[in-house]
Amino acid sequence: MRAFVSKSFNLADREVNSYLERLMHAAGIETATAEAYTDEPIPIRVERVLSECDFLIGIYVIRYEDVDKKTVVTSQWLMRETFTAHGQEKKFIALV
């Protein structure tokens, strides 16, 4: 079983991402991202790697654009990868 992991590359999120990825590996889930550099444009690489996976796991770390109004900001890349998974009719799990 192989999952595309959609995650933030913000340094502040590294600890939670690492923890969740270790849990996935312990559960026997092989993980993939489009993080590694290739000559492909990033959107093409995301589509290709995602197409090779069984499903998507999105790690959504809550960030507030405006703390007082509790306006949440989500990475545009996470949204794009989620929509790409939906377009490929992949199942997905959102971890918030």
C-alpha positions in Angstrom: 0.0 0.0 0.0 1.5 3.4 -1.0 0.2 6.8 0.0 1.1 10.2 -1.3 1.7 12.4 1.7 0.6 16.0 1.2 2.3 18.2 3.8 3.7 21.6 4.5 7.4 22.1 4.2 7.3 24.9 6.8 10.1 24.1 9.3 7.6 24.7 12.1 5.6 21.6 10.9 8.6 19.3 10.5 8.1 17.6 13.9 4.4 16.8 13.5 5.0 15.6 9.9 7.8 13.4 10.9 5.7 11.9 13.8 2.8 11.1 11.5 5.1 9.7 8.8 6.7 7.4 11.3 3.2 6.2 12.3 2.4 5.5 8.7 5.6 3.5 8.2 4.9 1.5 11.4 1.5 0.7 10.0 3.2 -0.7 6.8 2.2 2.2 4.6 4.9 3.2 2.0 4.9 6.9 1.6 5.7 9.2 -1.3 5.9 12.9 -2.0 6.9 15.0 -4.9 9.6 16.6 -2.8 12.7 15.2 -4.7 14.1 17.4 -7.4 13.6 16.3 -11.0 13.5 18.2 -14.3 9.7 17.9 -14.3 7.6 20.9 -13.4 6.3 20.5 -9.9 2.6 20.2 -10.9 3.5 17.4 -13.4 5.6 15.6 -10.9 2.8 15.8 -8.3 0.3 14.3 -10.8 2.7 11.5 -11.8 3.7 10.5 -8.3 0.2 10.7 -7.0 -1.0 8.5 -9.9 1.5 5.8 -8.7 -0.1 5.8 -5.2 -3.2 4.1 -3.8 -4.5 7.2 -1.9 -3.5 10.5 -0.5 -2.9 11.4 3.2 -3.0 15.2 3.8 -1.4 16.6 6.9 -3.1 19.9 7.5 -1.5 21.9 10.3 -3.7 24.8 11.4 -2.2 28.2 10.8 -4.1 31.4 11.6 -4.1 34.2 9.1 -5.9 36.3 11.7 -5.8 34.8 15.2 -8.6 37.1 16.5 -11.0 36.1 13.7 -9.7 32.5 13.7 -9.2 32.8 9.9 -7.3 29.6 8.9 -4.8 29.6 6.1 -4.1 26.4 4.3 -1.1 25.8 2.0 -2.2 26.2 -1.7 0.0 23.2 -2.5 -1.9 21.0 -0.1 -5.2 22.2 -1.6 -3.8 21.6 -5.1 -2.6 18.1 -4.2 -6.0 17.3 -2.6 -7.9 18.4 -5.7 -5.5 16.5 -7.9 -6.2 13.3 -5.9 -9.9 14.0 -6.2 -9.5 14.4 -10.0 -7.7 11.1 -10.1 -10.5 9.5 -8.1 -8.1 8.7 -5.3 -9.4 8.2 -1.8 -7.9 10.5 0.8 -7.4 10.9 4.5 -7.2 14.3 6.0 -5.2 14.6 9.3 -5.8 18.0 10.9 
